[in-house]
């Protein structure tokens, strides 16, 4: 079996859209945080970004491209 077929299907652009939307509208996190977990992201860098968003939200700090970076 080829390496491409062995990978789980995922939508990179969808993951990026979710993360981008959260950084644009911080209030959107309350709508997804109960069912969206870090493990739901396929890419490791997306898992790190979502972890940073959750940590900043827990500290009651804004999370945008600058603060997450």
C-alpha positions in Angstrom: 0.0 0.0 0.0 1.3 3.4 -0.9 2.1 6.0 1.8 -0.7 8.3 0.4 -3.3 5.6 0.8 -2.1 4.8 4.3 -2.8 8.4 5.5 -6.1 9.3 7.0 -8.3 11.6 5.0 -8.3 15.2 6.2 -9.0 18.6 4.9 -6.2 20.9 5.5 -8.1 24.0 4.3 -11.0 23.2 6.6 -8.7 22.9 9.6 -7.1 26.3 8.7 -10.5 27.8 8.3 -11.6 26.7 11.7 -8.5 28.1 13.3 -8.6 31.3 11.4 -12.3 31.8 12.3 -11.5 31.4 16.0 -8.7 34.0 15.8 -10.9 36.5 14.0 -13.9 35.9 16.3 -12.8 34.9 19.8 -16.4 34.6 20.9 -16.8 31.6 18.5 -14.7 29.4 20.8 -17.6 29.0 23.3 -19.6 27.5 20.4 -17.0 24.7 19.6 -14.9 24.1 22.7 -17.2 21.5 24.2 -17.0 19.2 21.2 -13.8 20.2 19.3 -10.7 18.7 20.8 -7.0 19.0 20.0 -7.0 15.5 18.8 -9.6 16.4 16.1 -6.9 18.2 14.1 -4.8 16.0 11.8 -1.8 18.2 11.5 0.6 18.6 14.4 1.0 22.3 13.8 -2.8 22.8 13.8 -2.9 20.9 17.1 -0.3 23.3 18.5 -2.2 26.3 17.4 -5.5 25.1 18.9 -3.7 24.3 22.1 -2.3 27.8 22.2 -5.8 29.2 21.5 -7.2 27.2 24.4 -4.4 28.3 26.8 -4.9 32.0 25.9 -8.7 31.6 26.3 -8.2 30.0 29.7 -5.9 32.9 30.7 -8.6 35.3 29.5 -6.3 36.8 26.9 -7.2 37.5 23.3 -6.1 35.0 20.7 -5.3 36.2 17.3 -2.5 35.7 14.7 -0.1 37.8 16.7 -0.7 36.4 20.2 -0.9 32.8 19.0 2.3 33.2 17.1 
